[in-house]
Amino acid sequence: MQQLLFFGLLTVASLFGTNPYSFGVDNHFVTLPFLWEKAYPKYFPGDLVLSEVGFFYTWFLDGIAAVLRATGWPLSHLFFALHLVFTALTFAAFFHLARVLTECRAMAAVACLFLLFGTKTIGYVGTLESHLMERTVVLPLEFLALAWMLQRRWVAAFAATGLAFCIHPLSAFYTGFMIGIAGCFSLWQARNEPGWSKQAFWFGAALLAGAACAAPGLWLKVSGPDPVMPAGVPLPGWLDILALRSSYHVFPFTWPLDGWLRALLFWVGIALVQRGRKPSPKDQLVQATWFAVGIMAVLGTVFSEFIPLSLPIQFQFFRSYPFAFMLGMIVFARGMVDAARGDLSWKIALLAAVLAAPAWLEMDPLKYAAMLGTWAVLLATALYGVRVLHWPLPRMVIAPMAVVMLMVPVSLFLRGFHIDNQQEAQWVAVQQWARDKTPLDAGFIVPPGQRGFRVDSHRTVYVDWNDGTQNFFNQAFGPAWLERMKNVGFSGDPATMDQGYRALTEANFQGIATELPASSQVYAVLFRPTDQPFPVVFQNDKYLVVRVR
């Protein structure tokens, strides 16, 4: 019951405090229209981005779409309920993983406190996200797979990874590679022991189990449309479009130096808390997974910066780093508890915390201040309450959790709480007008920097900046997207998109309208004020909508 209460408090603290729940933003700009199209195929006729849905090899879309068709529930409410459930499962699974590694509930609880503060890492991928996505759904399963790896339950570990592959192939591949390297290391260690052949047999059986569980996801790949995606040398221009739109995922030489420095400091802190500790067999498996992430980082660098090849770039290998980072959190938590026990110098623990803290700096200032306050209370409890006053170890997390829970009312006061679309209110108002007042086959020309119009409008959009992310999965899409971006005033500099759009003429809009033949009516969303001669059909304080055709 104590653990269930702990997971419940962590979930509340995350959804309403440290990682405030969001809907209709970021990845949802693409995910939600794909879901609407899957559930109701009459939506988005002739939309360039929606034609790419076949290159998303996930059963997540089909599963959610089936629920929508069967129940008619509001998608925003369904997403919130699922996000709540999977957030709780994530903390429970991470707690289990940490307890398996450390064999200590207090260490596992402290590790959950570190995970609670979700942040972006190298490769610009988050640890704990604020909105429901494919990778948030499979994260609990991937934590369990890593826990089973530590217990050398290879069949269960690979089977879980295979199931995760059906929902989010990229993160499942990273997990599977990490487990595979750890398994090979385990077999190499046992090469001279009796029963090695039996272990090798079960490891081979585990690989087959993983492949069998991944088969439904692989079926989506082989049965779907064929993307224009050579495995080797990419088509001309593809790399330039990736560098323009998504360099933060792919090209490490373009990333800010401070991010690398903060990551280095974190691992120096990890090395400090592990100094003098003889690695256990489980520690060695964790180190093998870190080595696997290192391999992927090298591959990601070589095949993007030096010898660019399509397939390695598409795997986005640097996005595996959060798994190494989160496993590092567990080791860091063990060091803090070791300091409380007196097994680690308090000076080393304090120095390690100082070195590790900048790794979370991608968070907003309020959240970072709350994290530092939580850490300060945790260290004070560990180094004085437990070490001096001899409190029981479980008390280590009571005071820090109280600090975390204070974040909930503060966050609700500053940000409020919304289940529905959290885009800018006036932008949402335009979308809702489009949904309620225009025919289902209407098309819209929108300012390219104002993303996410499809979320609440359910209408075809000519192009926006976010659409360019689909260039990863189909090399034929990128040039078509870039050409459309140029048609709406994009000059090559993302910072000037709005200015370029404002400069479009009546002839520009009429020319764009001819590229939307599936739309019976075509509208343009303009910034106020404007001198366009088209009839105005809707307006608010920031935007107005005109009918172009």
N, C-alpha and C positions, 0 to 999 in steps of 0.2 A: 504493500500500500504506500509506503514511503517513496518507493521508486516511481510509482504511478503518479503520485502527487508531484514529485520532482519534475517528471516529464510534462505534466500538465502546466506547471508554473513556467517551465522553459518555453512551452508552446505559446502561452499567453504573452510572455515577455518578448518573444520573437515577433509574433504577428502584430502586436499593438505597441511595441516599444523599440527594440533594437533593429528589427527588419520590417518596418511597417508595411502591411499588406497592400499590394497594388494590383490593379486590373486595367487592361487596355493600353499598357505602355510597353516600351522596349521590345522584347521578343514577341509580345502580343500583336504588334503591328502586322506581323505575317501569320502567326499561329491562329489568331481568331478568324481572320478571313478564310484561311484554309479550312477551319472547322465549319464555318457557315457554308462554304461551298460543298463540303463533304455531306453535310446534313441536308442542304437544300440546293441541289445542282443548278437551279434556275438563277441563282445569284451570280453576279459578276460576269455577265456575258461579254466575251471579247477582252477580258482583262489580261494583260501580258503576264503579270505576276501569278495570277491564279492558274495559268497554264503550266506552271512549274510544280504544282502540287504533287505530281507523279514522281518527282525526284526526292520527296521526303519519305524515306523508308522507315516508317514508324506506324505501329498499330494504335498509338495514342490518338491520332486524329480520327480513325475509324471508330474507336471505342467511345470517345466523347460524342461523336456525331450520332452514333446509334442511341446513346442515352437521350440526346436532345430530341431525336425523332420519336422515341418511344414515350417520353414523358412530357415534353414541351416546357421543361423547367427553364427559368432564366439562366443563361449561360454564366452570368456573373455570380449568381448564387451557387451554382454547381461548382464553379472554380474555387470559390471561397471555402466551401465545405471540403473539397478535395485537398486544397492547400493546407487547411487546418489538420486534416488526418495525416497527410504525408509529412508535415512538419513534426508532429508528435512521433511518428514512426522513425523519422530521421534521428531525433534525439535518442530514442530508445535503441536504435541500431548502433549509433555511434557509442553510446554508453556500453553496449554489449561488446563492441570491438575493443574499446579501451580497457574494459575489465578483463577480457581474454588476454590482452597483451600484458597488462600490469598485474593481474590477479589481485586487484585492490579496488573496492567500490569507491573509496574516497578519491583515488586518482582518476577513476572514470568520471566521477561527478565534476571534478575540477576541469577535466578535458572538455566536458559539455559547456562549461562556462566560457571557455575559449572559443568553442565553435559558435556559441550564441551570437557573437559579434561578426556577422557576415561581412566580408570585404572582397574587393577585387584583387586578384593576384597577377603574377606574370602571365602574359597571354590574355589579359583582360577577361578573366572568367571568375565568377564569384564562388565563394565557398557555400554560403547559405543565402539563397535568393529570396526576394520579397514577393515574387509572383510565381504562379504555377506554370511550369514548363515540363517538357519531357525529362530533362535531366533531374529536376526536383522530384519527380515521381519515382525514378529508379535509384536515387541516392541511398535510401535505406537498404535496398536489395544489394547494392554494391558494397556498403559497409558490412553487411552480413557475409557477403562473399569473401571479403578480406579477413573477417573473423574466422571463417571456416578454413581459410588458407593457413592462418596461424595455428589452427588445431590439426592441420594436415588432413583435413576432410576434403580431398581434392575433387571428388565427384560433386559434392554439394556446392563447392566454391565455383566450379566451372559451369554447373547447371544454372546457378543463380546469375552468373554473368551472361549466359546464353539467353535467359529470360529478359534480362535488362537490355540486351541487344535488340530485342523486338520493339522496345520503346525508344531507346536512345542509343543508336549504334556507336557513336563516337566515344562517349564516356564508357560504354561497356567494353569497347576495344581496349581502351587504356587500362581498365581494371583487369581484363583478361590477360593483357600482355604482362602486367605487373605480377599477377598470380602465376603465369607461365614461367617467367624468369625465376620467381621464388621456388617454384616446383623443380625446375632444372637444377637450381642450387641445392635443394634438399636431396635430390637424387645423387648429385655429384658427391655431397658429403657422405652419403650412405653407400658409396660404390663398393666399399670393401666389407660391408657388414652382411651378416647372414640375412636372407630374405630380400635382398636387393631386387631380384627379378620380380618378386611379388609386388613390391612397391612400384616398380616400373610398369607392371601390368595395370595396376589401379590408376596410375597417372595417365596412361594411354586411354583407359576406359573413361577417365574424367574428361579428357579432351573430346572424346566422342559424345559424351553426355552434353557437354557445352555446345557442340555443333548441332546436336539434335534439338536442344532447347532454342537455339538461335535460328533454326530452320524457317519458322514463320516470317521472321524478319528478312532472311535471305530470299524467301519466296517473293516478297514485295519487290526486291531488287530485280530478280530474273524475270518476273512477270510484268514489270512496269515498262514504261517507255524508255528507249535508249537515249541517254543524254549525249550531247557532243562533248566527250571527255576523254581524249587520248590519255593513256596511263603514263606515257613518257613525256616527251617534249610538248609543252602546251601550245595551243594555237596562238598566232601573233596577236598581241594586244591584251591577252588575258591577264598576264602578270601586271601590266600597267593599270588595269581596272581594279585588280585586287589591291595594289599599292595605294590607289586613290581612295577606295572605299573601305577596305578591311585590313589595313596594314597592322593594326593592333593585335590581330590574331595570328598573323603569318610571318611577318618580317622582323625578326628580333633586333636587327641592326638599326631599326628605326625607332625603337622604344627608348623612353627617357632613361638616362643613366641612374637617376635616383631610385627607380624601381628595382634595378639590379642590385644596387647598394643595400637597400632595405632587405631584400631577400638574403643577401650575403650575411648581414648582421643577424638575421633570424637563425640561420644555420650555425653561426658562431655561437649564439646562445644555446642552441641544442647541443653542440659539441661540449660546451662548458658543463651542462648538467649531466652529461654522460661520461665526463672525464673520470677515469679511475674505475668505472663500472665494467665488470666483465660481461660481455653480451651473452644473454641467454639464447637458446635456440630460436625463440620467438623474435628476439631482437635481431638476430641474424636474418630471419625472413623479412622483417621490416626493412632492414638495410638492403636486401636484395630488391625489394620493390622500389626503394629510392634509386638504386642503380638502374632499374628498368626505366624510371622516369628520366634519368640522365641520358640513357640511350635514346629515348624518344626526343629529348631536347637536342641532342647532337644531330639526329636525323632531320629534325625540323629545321635546324640551322643550315646544314649542308645542302638539303634539297629545296631550300627556298632562296638562300643568299648566294650559294656558290654554283650548284648544279640544279637549277629549277626544274622539277619534274611534277607533273600534274597530280599523280596519285598521292605521293607523300604530302604535298601541299594540302590536298583535300582532307587528309587525316588531321591537319591542324595539331600536330604533336605537342605543341607547348601547352595545349589545353589540358594535358594530363597533370600539370604541375599542382593544381589544387589538391589532388589526392596525396601527394608527398607532403604538402603543407599541412593537411589535416592530420596525417599520421604524425607529423612533427609536433602538433599540438598535444597529442597524447604523451609523447616523450617529455615535452615541456611540463605538462601537468604532473608527471611522475617526479620530475625534479623539484617542483614546488612542495609536494608531499614529503619527499625525502628531506627537504630542508626543515619541514615541520617536525619530522621524526628525529632530526639531528644527524641524519646520514649524509647530509650535504651542508657545506658551509653557508650560512645566511648571506655572506658577502657574495658568494658565487651565485646564489639564487637571485639576489637583488640585481647583480650585474647582468645575469641572463635575461631577466625581465626587461631591463632597460634596453638591451640589445634587440630583444624580440619585438617590443612594442611598435617600432616604426613599420613593421610588416603589415599592420592594420591601417596605415595612414590614408588609404584610399577612401575611407569612410568620411561622412560629413562631420564637421567639427563637434556638433552636439553628441553624436554617437561615440566619437572618439574620446571625448571628455568623460562620458559615462563609462566607457571601457577602462580608462585609466583609473577612475574612481573605484571601479569594481576590483581591478588588480591591486590597488593600494590596500583596500580592505582585506582582500584575500591574503596578501603578503603579511599584513599586520596580524591577522588571525593565525596564520601558519607559524610566524616567527615569535609571536608573543603568546597568543591564546593557547596554542597546542604545545609549543616547545617550552614555554615558561610556566604557564598555568596548568598544563597537562590536561587540556580539554580533550575529549574523544575526537578522533579524526573526522567523523561525519560532521562535526560542528564547523569544520573549515568552510563549508559552502553556505551555511545559514546566513551569516552577515553579508557576504557578497550577493546572495540572491535577493536579500532585502534591498540592496542598492539597485540591483537590476530592476526589481519590480517598481521602484520609484520612477524609472524611465517610462513606464506605461502611461500614467496620467500626464506626465510632461509632454510626451509625444502626442497623445490625444489632444491636449490643449493647443499645441503648436501646429499640428498637421490636421487634426480631425481624423475621422475614419470614414471611408467610403468603400462599399462593395462594388459599385458600378464604375464606369469609365472614369479614370482619373487624369485624363488629358485636360488641357486648358478649357475652362468652362465655356468660353465663347466659341472655341473650336468644336466642342461637343455639340453645342446648340446648332451649328451649321450641319453637322452630321445628322442630327435627329430630324431637322427640317427636311433634309434630302431623303431620309428613310420614309418620312410620313407624307411628303407632298410631291414626290416624283415617281414615275413608273419604275418598275423593277429593272428594266433594261436601260435606264438612264446612265449616261457617262459623265464623269466630272474631271475637269482640269483643275488642279490644285497647286498652290505654291509648293515647290518641291521640298523645301525645308520644313514644312508643316506636315509631320508624318502621322500615320495612323487614321486617315480619313475613313478607311473601309470599316473600321471597328464597329462604329455605331450607325453608319450610313447604309451598309450592305449594298453599296453601289460601286460600279466599275470606276477605277481611277486610271487616268492616263499614265502617270508616273510619279514617284517621289523618291527622295534620297535613300530611304530605307530599303526600297526595292532592290538596290544594288547588291545586297547580301546574297541574293540567289545566284550570283555569279560563281559562287563556290561550287555549285552542284551541276552546272550546265554551262559549258564555255560559250555556247551559242547565245546565251541570254545576255552576257555582259555587253557586247557591242550594241545590241538592240536597246538595252536600257540606257547606255551612254548617249546614243543618238537621240532618244526621247528627252533625256535630261538637257541636251543642248537645245532642243526645240522649245523648252520652257525657260530658256535664258541662262543655263549653266555654262560658265566660262572656264571651268576647271578648278575654281577655288570655292570650296564649300562655304567659306565665310561670306561670299557675295551672292548666294543663291537668291535671296529675297530681292536684292537690287536688280538682278537680271530678270526676275519674273515681273517686277513692276515695269520694266522697260518694254515688255511685249506689246505689240500693236494689235489692232483689230484683225489685220490680215494674218498675223501669227496664230491667233486663237481660231480663226476660221480654217486655217490650214491644218491645225492639230485636230479639229473636229472631224475632218475627213478621214483621219486615221482611226476613228472609232465607229466603223460601219455597223457594228452590232448594237449600237445604242440608238434608240428612236429619238432621244433628246440629248443634247449635250449642254452642260452648264460649266461655268468657270467660277471658282472662288477667288475673289480679289481682296487685296488689302484696301482698307479705307485710308485716305480718300483715293479716288481713281477718276480718270477722265474717259474711260472706255464707253463707247456709245451703245452698248448692248442694253436691253431692258433689264432693270433690277427686279428680281423676284423675291429676294430675302436679304435682310441686313441686320447687323447688330453693331455694337460699338467698335468692333475691330475688323469685321469681315462683311463683305456683301457678295451675293450670288447673282450672276447674270446668266441669261439664257443665250448661248452662242448659236444653237441650231434647234 
